[in-house]
Amino acid sequence: MGKYINRADLLLRGLLQLSKFYIFFIILMLLFRLVFMFYFIDPTNFTTYGKDILEAYFVGWKYDSVVVSYLLLGPFFLLILVSLFRNSMLYNFYVFILKCFFIISSIVVAFLLIADLGFYSFFQDHINILFFGIIEDDTVALLKTMQTNYPLWPALIGFSLYILFILWMSKKLFGHIKKNSL
């Protein structure tokens, strides 16, 4: 049987966990915005349009915050539900679920951001309805074309290293509580 814990402490610890989740995803999306900028913009424009670039990053931060907030909506309501029971074992199970959700969503979001980068470099537009036509088209021929035009093996190795990094980060960010810590 789990130990009953103070509801305010539980909510505070849970909100701290969700804040770590938020900060990680905002940094991840900022890094991809930087990659887009350095990949597609001529460096001479950085000084000319510096103020506009900063404004664009501010708007991007607001957009990314909305996306991450939607991601955190489910875990937030689950935290409220867990706090009603004030049980340390239940809270540890919540942290386990949050850790799994963090891993899965980190992989999915990074995959979509990388796919958007590749899609943009080919079509000069962000992911749209054409992206979902990959299944209807000749998928094998499309993958061969991608392998010819893009370094897929280094990208797969890099993505595998990213997954290992995400697993390590999940252990660092979302530890479990010990019986006497609350």
MIDREN-540132 format. One record per atom (N, C-alpha, C): residue in three letters; chain; x, y, z. Coordinates in steps of 0.02 Angstrom, whole numbers, plus 50000, padded with zeros to 5 digits. Atoms other than C-alpha are relative to their C-alpha. Layout:
BEGIN
REC    aa   ch      c1      c2      c3
REC   ala    A       X       Y       Z
...
***
This chain:
BEGIN
REC    aa   ch      c1      c2      c3
REC   met    A   50042   49941   50000
REC   met    A   50000   50000   50000
REC   met    A   50044   50062   50000
REC   gly    A   49960   49940   50005
REC   gly    A   50069   50169   49953
REC   gly    A   49988   50049   50057
REC   lys    A   50004   49951   49947
REC   lys    A   50101   50308   50074
REC   lys    A   49959   50060   49975
REC   tyr    A   50039   49941   50018
REC   tyr    A   49977   50453   50075
REC   tyr    A   50046   50061   50006
REC   ile    A   49957   49942   50001
REC   ile    A   50061   50616   50031
REC   ile    A   49958   50063   49994
REC   asn    A   50032   49935   50002
REC   asn    A   50017   50799   50039
REC   asn    A   49982   50016   49927
REC   arg    A   50024   49986   50068
REC   arg    A   49913   50849   49886
REC   arg    A   50038   50059   49970
REC   ala    A   49964   49942   50027
REC   ala    A   50001   51017   49868
REC   ala    A   50071   49980   49979
REC   asp    A   49933   50023   50018
REC   asp    A   50173   50933   49868
REC   asp    A   49997   49958   49936
REC   leu    A   50007   50042   50059
REC   leu    A   50113   50806   49741
REC   leu    A   49989   50042   49938
REC   leu    A   50013   49957   50057
REC   leu    A   50043   50940   49626
REC   leu    A   50062   50041   49981
REC   leu    A   49940   49961   50013
REC   leu    A   50200   51045   49644
REC   leu    A   50053   49958   49965
REC   arg    A   49951   50044   50032
REC   arg    A   50313   50898   49601
REC   arg    A   49977   49981   49929
REC   gly    A   50026   50016   50067
REC   gly    A   50199   50850   49455
REC   gly    A   50007   50058   49952
REC   leu    A   49992   49941   50043
REC   leu    A   50200   51027   49387
REC   leu    A   50074   50012   49983
REC   leu    A   49928   49995   50015
REC   leu    A   50390   51028   49401
REC   leu    A   50018   49950   49945
REC   gln    A   49987   50049   50052
REC   gln    A   50394   50868   49297
REC   gln    A   49974   50025   49932
REC   leu    A   50029   49974   50062
REC   leu    A   50279   50947   49167
REC   leu    A   50039   50060   49974
REC   ser    A   49958   49942   50021
REC   ser    A   50387   51104   49165
REC   ser    A   50063   49976   49966
REC   lys    A   49940   50029   50032
REC   lys    A   50540   50998   49124
REC   lys    A   49982   49976   49929
REC   phe    A   50025   50023   50064
REC   phe    A   50439   50919   48983
REC   phe    A   49993   50059   49952
REC   tyr    A   50011   49940   50040
REC   tyr    A   50389   51092   48919
REC   tyr    A   50067   50030   49976
REC   ile    A   49936   49969   50016
REC   ile    A   50566   51162   48925
REC   ile    A   50039   49958   49949
REC   phe    A   49965   50043   50048
REC   phe    A   50639   51011   48835
REC   phe    A   49972   50008   49930
REC   phe    A   50030   49995   50066
REC   phe    A   50515   51024   48692
REC   phe    A   50009   50069   49969
REC   ile    A   49988   49933   50026
REC   ile    A   50535   51212   48675
REC   ile    A   50071   50005   49973
REC   ile    A   49930   50000   50023
REC   ile    A   50724   51189   48662
REC   ile    A   50007   49959   49937
REC   leu    A   49997   50042   50060
REC   leu    A   50702   51047   48537
REC   leu    A   49973   50037   49939
REC   met    A   50030   49964   50057
REC   met    A   50589   51152   48426
REC   met    A   50042   50061   49981
REC   leu    A   49955   49944   50014
REC   leu    A   50706   51302   48443
REC   leu    A   50060   49977   49959
REC   leu    A   49943   50026   50038
REC   leu    A   50851   51195   48383
REC   leu    A   49982   49985   49928
REC   phe    A   50021   50013   50069
REC   phe    A   50752   51140   48231
REC   phe    A   49988   50065   49962
REC   arg    A   50007   49935   50033
REC   arg    A   50709   51322   48194
REC   arg    A   50068   50027   49980
REC   leu    A   49931   49978   50016
REC   leu    A   50895   51362   48201
REC   leu    A   50027   49961   49940
REC   val    A   49977   50041   50057
REC   val    A   50933   51217   48083
REC   val    A   49967   50025   49936
REC   phe    A   50034   49973   50059
REC   phe    A   50801   51282   47962
REC   phe    A   50032   50066   49978
REC   met    A   49973   49934   50017
REC   met    A   50873   51457   47972
REC   met    A   50069   49994   49968
REC   phe    A   49932   50006   50027
REC   phe    A   51054   51406   47943
REC   phe    A   50002   49960   49935
REC   tyr    A   50001   50041   50060
REC   tyr    A   51006   51282   47807
REC   tyr    A   49971   50038   49940
REC   phe    A   50037   49970   50056
REC   phe    A   50890   51393   47703
REC   phe    A   50011   50075   49992
REC   ile    A   49991   49927   50006
REC   ile    A   50940   51574   47737
REC   ile    A   50073   50016   49988
REC   asp    A   49933   49977   50015
REC   asp    A   51091   51660   47666
REC   asp    A   50027   50037   50062
REC   pro    A   49974   49970   49938
REC   pro    A   51204   51709   47814
REC   pro    A   50008   50076   49996
REC   thr    A   49994   49927   50005
REC   thr    A   51224   51886   47745
REC   thr    A   49936   50035   50021
REC   asn    A   50064   49970   49981
REC   asn    A   51040   51915   47784
REC   asn    A   49991   50004   50076
REC   phe    A   50007   49999   49927
REC   phe    A   51067   51886   47970
REC   phe    A   50007   50070   50028
REC   thr    A   49990   49933   49974
REC   thr    A   51134   52060   48000
REC   thr    A   49948   50048   49973
REC   thr    A   50049   49955   50030
REC   thr    A   51013   52144   47881
REC   thr    A   49931   49992   50032
REC   tyr    A   50067   50013   49974
REC   tyr    A   50857   52062   47951
REC   tyr    A   50001   49974   50072
REC   gly    A   49993   50026   49932
REC   gly    A   50915   52031   48130
REC   gly    A   49938   50012   50043
REC   lys    A   50059   49986   49960
REC   lys    A   50766   52117   48210
REC   lys    A   49940   49958   49978
REC   asp    A   50055   50041   50025
REC   asp    A   50643   52025   48097
REC   asp    A   50009   49927   50020
REC   ile    A   49987   50069   49980
REC   ile    A   50727   51860   48137
REC   ile    A   49983   49990   50073
REC   leu    A   50018   50005   49929
REC   leu    A   50710   51893   48323
REC   leu    A   49924   50000   50010
REC   glu    A   50074   50000   49996
REC   glu    A   50526   51935   48300
REC   glu    A   49971   49934   49977
REC   ala    A   50023   50065   50025
REC   ala    A   50504   51775   48199
REC   ala    A   50011   49946   50053
REC   tyr    A   49988   50049   49947
REC   tyr    A   50583   51675   48340
REC   tyr    A   49952   50009   50058
REC   phe    A   50050   49988   49948
REC   phe    A   50466   51757   48465
REC   phe    A   49933   49971   49980
REC   val    A   50063   50029   50024
REC   val    A   50315   51711   48359
REC   val    A   50005   49924   49999
REC   gly    A   49989   50072   50000
REC   gly    A   50388   51536   48338
REC   gly    A   49995   49971   50069
REC   trp    A   50005   50023   49931
REC   trp    A   50406   51520   48526
REC   trp    A   49927   49997   50023
REC   lys    A   50072   50000   49982
REC   lys    A   50222   51566   48548
REC   lys    A   49965   49941   49967
REC   tyr    A   50031   50057   50036
REC   tyr    A   50171   51438   48416
REC   tyr    A   50022   49934   50032
REC   asp    A   49974   50061   49969
REC   asp    A   50283   51304   48493
REC   asp    A   49969   49989   50069
REC   ser    A   50031   50006   49934
REC   ser    A   50211   51342   48665
REC   ser    A   49929   49972   49995
REC   val    A   50068   50027   50009
REC   val    A   50036   51307   48600
REC   val    A   50003   49926   49985
REC   val    A   49993   50071   50017
REC   val    A   50092   51142   48524
REC   val    A   50019   49959   50061
REC   val    A   49978   50037   49940
REC   val    A   50181   51087   48683
REC   val    A   49945   49999   50052
REC   ser    A   50055   49998   49952
REC   ser    A   50034   51142   48789
REC   ser    A   49947   49949   49982
REC   tyr    A   50047   50053   50020
REC   tyr    A   49919   51030   48688
REC   tyr    A   50028   49931   50016
REC   leu    A   49969   50063   49982
REC   leu    A   50044   50889   48713
REC   leu    A   49993   49985   50074
REC   leu    A   50001   50008   49928
REC   leu    A   50041   50919   48900
REC   leu    A   49930   49998   50030
REC   leu    A   50068   49997   49974
REC   leu    A   49852   50930   48916
REC   leu    A   49980   49934   50033
REC   gly    A   50017   50066   49972
REC   gly    A   49827   50742   48944
REC   gly    A   50038   49986   50065
REC   pro    A   49963   50012   49938
REC   pro    A   49969   50723   49071
REC   pro    A   49979   50047   50057
REC   phe    A   50022   49953   49949
REC   phe    A   49907   50879   49162
REC   phe    A   49936   49976   50034
REC   phe    A   50063   50025   49971
REC   phe    A   49731   50810   49185
REC   phe    A   50011   49935   50038
REC   leu    A   49983   50062   49964
REC   leu    A   49805   50642   49235
REC   leu    A   50032   50017   50068
REC   leu    A   49969   49978   49937
REC   leu    A   49909   50733   49367
REC   leu    A   49946   50022   50050
REC   ile    A   50054   49978   49956
REC   ile    A   49752   50814   49437
REC   ile    A   49963   49939   50028
REC   leu    A   50034   50060   49978
REC   leu    A   49668   50644   49444
REC   leu    A   50042   49962   50052
REC   val    A   49956   50035   49954
REC   val    A   49819   50565   49530
REC   val    A   50004   50037   50067
REC   ser    A   49996   49961   49938
REC   ser    A   49825   50708   49656
REC   ser    A   49939   49990   50045
REC   leu    A   50059   50012   49959
REC   leu    A   49649   50666   49712
REC   leu    A   50009   49941   50048
REC   phe    A   49989   50060   49959
REC   phe    A   49711   50499   49780
REC   phe    A   50058   50007   50049
REC   arg    A   49944   49984   49955
REC   arg    A   49871   50568   49861
REC   arg    A   50039   49938   50020
REC   asn    A   49966   50062   49986
REC   asn    A   49960   50401   49848
REC   asn    A   50067   50001   49965
REC   ser    A   49933   49998   50029
REC   ser    A   50148   50389   49820
REC   ser    A   50010   49947   49946
REC   met    A   49993   50053   50051
REC   met    A   50136   50224   49724
REC   met    A   49964   50021   49936
REC   leu    A   50037   49976   50058
REC   leu    A   50005   50299   49609
REC   leu    A   50038   50056   49965
REC   tyr    A   49960   49946   50029
REC   tyr    A   50114   50453   49585
REC   tyr    A   50060   49972   49962
REC   asn    A   49944   50031   50035
REC   asn    A   50263   50343   49540
REC   asn    A   49977   49969   49934
REC   phe    A   50028   50027   50062
REC   phe    A   50152   50256   49412
REC   phe    A   49987   50056   49950
REC   tyr    A   50011   49941   50043
REC   tyr    A   50104   50428   49344
REC   tyr    A   50066   50022   49969
REC   val    A   49935   49980   50026
REC   val    A   50289   50472   49327
REC   val    A   50024   49951   49947
REC   phe    A   49983   50051   50050
REC   phe    A   50317   50308   49234
REC   phe    A   49962   50013   49935
REC   ile    A   50039   49985   50060
REC   ile    A   50175   50350   49114
REC   ile    A   50026   50063   49967
REC   leu    A   49973   49938   50028
REC   leu    A   50244   50526   49093
REC   leu    A   50066   49988   49965
REC   lys    A   49936   50017   50031
REC   lys    A   50416   50454   49056
REC   lys    A   49989   49965   49932
REC   cys    A   50015   50035   50063
REC   cys    A   50344   50337   48923
REC   cys    A   49971   50050   49948
REC   phe    A   50030   49949   50044
REC   phe    A   50241   50481   48850
REC   phe    A   50054   50047   49974
REC   phe    A   49944   49957   50019
REC   phe    A   50398   50589   48847
REC   phe    A   50041   49967   49945
REC   ile    A   49959   50036   50050
REC   ile    A   50496   50457   48751
REC   ile    A   49964   49995   49934
REC   ile    A   50038   50008   50062
REC   ile    A   50359   50423   48624
REC   ile    A   49990   50067   49965
REC   ser    A   50013   49935   50032
REC   ser    A   50315   50606   48595
REC   ser    A   50064   50032   49976
REC   ser    A   49936   49973   50023
REC   ser    A   50499   50655   48582
REC   ser    A   50021   49970   49934
REC   ile    A   49983   50033   50063
REC   ile    A   50526   50527   48446
REC   ile    A   49954   50022   49944
REC   val    A   50048   49980   50052
REC   val    A   50367   50572   48352
REC   val    A   50011   50072   49979
REC   val    A   49990   49929   50017
REC   val    A   50396   50760   48362
REC   val    A   50065   50010   49961
REC   ala    A   49936   49994   50037
REC   ala    A   50579   50744   48307
REC   ala    A   49993   49971   49930
REC   phe    A   50010   50029   50067
REC   phe    A   50528   50629   48164
REC   phe    A   49961   50048   49955
REC   leu    A   50039   49953   50039
REC   leu    A   50397   50755   48106
REC   leu    A   50041   50063   49982
REC   leu    A   49958   49942   50015
REC   leu    A   50521   50899   48119
REC   leu    A   50052   49984   49946
REC   ile    A   49952   50021   50051
REC   ile    A   50651   50803   48018
REC   ile    A   49966   49990   49933
REC   ala    A   50038   50010   50062
REC   ala    A   50520   50753   47891
REC   ala    A   49981   50067   49969
REC   asp    A   50017   49933   50024
REC   asp    A   50467   50935   47878
REC   asp    A   50061   50033   49967
REC   leu    A   49938   49972   50029
REC   leu    A   50648   50986   47845
REC   leu    A   50012   49970   49930
REC   gly    A   49991   50033   50064
REC   gly    A   50663   50857   47705
REC   gly    A   49946   50020   49950
REC   phe    A   50055   49980   50043
REC   phe    A   50492   50901   47634
REC   phe    A   50011   50072   49975
REC   tyr    A   49990   49930   50018
REC   tyr    A   50534   51086   47636
REC   tyr    A   50058   50006   49950
REC   ser    A   49944   49995   50046
REC   ser    A   50701   51059   47550
REC   ser    A   49982   49975   49930
REC   phe    A   50020   50025   50066
REC   phe    A   50615   50965   47409
REC   phe    A   49945   50041   49969
REC   phe    A   50059   49966   50028
REC   phe    A   50448   51057   47388
REC   phe    A   49998   50075   50016
REC   gln    A   50000   49930   49979
REC   gln    A   50493   51228   47464
REC   gln    A   49935   50020   50034
REC   asp    A   50060   49989   49961
REC   asp    A   50341   51213   47575
REC   asp    A   50002   49952   50059
REC   his    A   50002   50044   49942
REC   his    A   50308   51141   47747
REC   his    A   49953   49942   49987
REC   ile    A   50042   50059   50008
REC   ile    A   50219   50975   47770
REC   ile    A   49928   50020   49988
REC   asn    A   50070   49989   50016
REC   asn    A   50049   50978   47689
REC   asn    A   49969   49935   49978
REC   ile    A   50037   50060   50019
REC   ile    A   49926   50855   47614
REC   ile    A   50040   49955   49953
REC   leu    A   49958   50042   50044
REC   leu    A   50055   50796   47486
REC   leu    A   50041   49950   50039
REC   phe    A   49959   50044   49957
REC   phe    A   50155   50719   47629
REC   phe    A   49965   49934   50011
REC   phe    A   50037   50060   49985
REC   phe    A   50018   50594   47662
REC   phe    A   49986   49957   49939
REC   gly    A   50007   50039   50061
REC   gly    A   50016   50536   47481
REC   gly    A   50056   49951   49990
REC   ile    A   49942   50045   50007
REC   ile    A   50177   50438   47511
REC   ile    A   49976   49927   49997
REC   ile    A   50025   50069   49999
REC   ile    A   50074   50281   47542
REC   ile    A   49966   49984   49933
REC   glu    A   50035   50012   50063
REC   glu    A   49972   50302   47382
REC   glu    A   50048   49997   49941
REC   asp    A   49951   50001   50054
REC   asp    A   50125   50332   47274
REC   asp    A   50040   49935   50003
REC   asp    A   49955   50057   50000
REC   asp    A   50257   50204   47231
REC   asp    A   50050   50010   50056
REC   thr    A   49960   49987   49940
REC   thr    A   50333   50199   47405
REC   thr    A   50072   49977   49992
REC   val    A   49931   50026   50009
REC   val    A   50484   50093   47356
REC   val    A   50041   50047   49956
REC   ala    A   49964   49953   50044
REC   ala    A   50531   50210   47213
REC   ala    A   50014   50065   50036
REC   leu    A   49991   49939   49962
REC   leu    A   50507   50359   47327
REC   leu    A   50056   49994   50051
REC   leu    A   49947   50012   49952
REC   leu    A   50620   50284   47460
REC   leu    A   50069   49996   49965
REC   lys    A   49937   50003   50038
REC   lys    A   50754   50247   47328
REC   lys    A   50022   50070   49979
REC   thr    A   49984   49931   50017
REC   thr    A   50744   50428   47270
REC   thr    A   50026   50038   50061
REC   met    A   49977   49967   49939
REC   met    A   50761   50488   47449
REC   met    A   50070   49977   50018
REC   gln    A   49933   50026   49984
REC   gln    A   50912   50375   47474
REC   gln    A   50052   50029   49953
REC   thr    A   49954   49970   50048
REC   thr    A   50991   50447   47317
REC   thr    A   50014   50073   50017
REC   asn    A   49994   49928   49989
REC   asn    A   50958   50629   47363
REC   asn    A   50022   50020   50070
REC   tyr    A   49986   49983   49930
REC   tyr    A   50982   50624   47551
REC   tyr    A   50042   49945   50032
REC   pro    A   49959   50051   49965
REC   pro    A   51107   50537   47665
REC   pro    A   49959   49963   50053
REC   leu    A   50046   50034   49955
REC   leu    A   50984   50415   47742
REC   leu    A   50036   49960   50055
REC   trp    A   49966   50041   49948
REC   trp    A   51109   50301   47831
REC   trp    A   50028   50044   50055
REC   pro    A   49978   49956   49945
REC   pro    A   51194   50443   47925
REC   pro    A   49941   50029   50039
REC   ala    A   50059   49973   49966
REC   ala    A   51021   50513   47963
REC   ala    A   49970   49947   50047
REC   leu    A   50025   50054   49956
REC   leu    A   50964   50344   48032
REC   leu    A   50045   49989   50061
REC   ile    A   49953   50007   49944
REC   ile    A   51121   50331   48137
REC   ile    A   49990   50058   50049
REC   gly    A   50012   49942   49957
REC   gly    A   51093   50508   48201
REC   gly    A   49934   49995   50038
REC   phe    A   50064   50007   49967
REC   phe    A   50911   50471   48239
REC   phe    A   50003   49946   50055
REC   ser    A   49990   50052   49949
REC   ser    A   50962   50313   48332
REC   ser    A   50036   50028   50061
REC   leu    A   49965   49968   49944
REC   leu    A   51084   50415   48436
REC   leu    A   49953   50048   50037
REC   tyr    A   50050   49956   49969
REC   tyr    A   50943   50540   48467
REC   tyr    A   49954   49959   50046
REC   ile    A   50044   50043   49959
REC   ile    A   50833   50398   48532
REC   ile    A   50037   49979   50064
REC   leu    A   49961   50016   49940
REC   leu    A   50973   50344   48650
REC   leu    A   50004   50060   50047
REC   phe    A   49999   49938   49961
REC   phe    A   50987   50525   48707
REC   phe    A   49933   50011   50036
REC   ile    A   50067   49992   49971
REC   ile    A   50799   50531   48738
REC   ile    A   49991   49951   50058
REC   leu    A   50005   50048   49945
REC   leu    A   50807   50373   48843
REC   leu    A   50041   50023   50060
REC   trp    A   49958   49975   49946
REC   trp    A   50949   50447   48945
REC   trp    A   49967   50062   50033
REC   met    A   50033   49940   49973
REC   met    A   50855   50614   48963
REC   met    A   49939   49982   50041
REC   ser    A   50060   50018   49962
REC   ser    A   50698   50527   49021
REC   ser    A   50018   49976   50070
REC   lys    A   49978   50021   49933
REC   lys    A   50795   50448   49165
REC   lys    A   50023   50060   50041
REC   lys    A   49976   49941   49964
REC   lys    A   50874   50615   49209
REC   lys    A   49943   50047   50020
REC   leu    A   50053   49952   49987
REC   leu    A   50716   50720   49197
REC   leu    A   49944   49974   50044
REC   phe    A   50059   50026   49966
REC   phe    A   50585   50604   49268
REC   phe    A   50019   49942   50046
REC   gly    A   49985   50050   49950
REC   gly    A   50653   50512   49417
REC   gly    A   49937   49983   50040
REC   his    A   50059   50018   49959
REC   his    A   50532   50425   49536
REC   his    A   50012   50024   50071
REC   ile    A   49993   49978   49931
REC   ile    A   50497   50477   49713
REC   ile    A   50013   49939   50044
REC   lys    A   49987   50054   49953
REC   lys    A   50561   50373   49856
REC   lys    A   49949   50004   50055
REC   lys    A   50053   50002   49948
REC   lys    A   50450   50322   50001
REC   lys    A   50004   50057   50049
REC   asn    A   49994   49948   49949
REC   asn    A   50519   50452   50120
REC   asn    A   50012   50070   49971
REC   ser    A   49984   49935   50028
REC   ser    A   50543   50595   49997
REC   ser    A   49942   50049   50004
REC   leu    A   50058   49955   49994
REC   leu    A   50366   50663   50015
REC   leu    A   49968   49991   50068
***
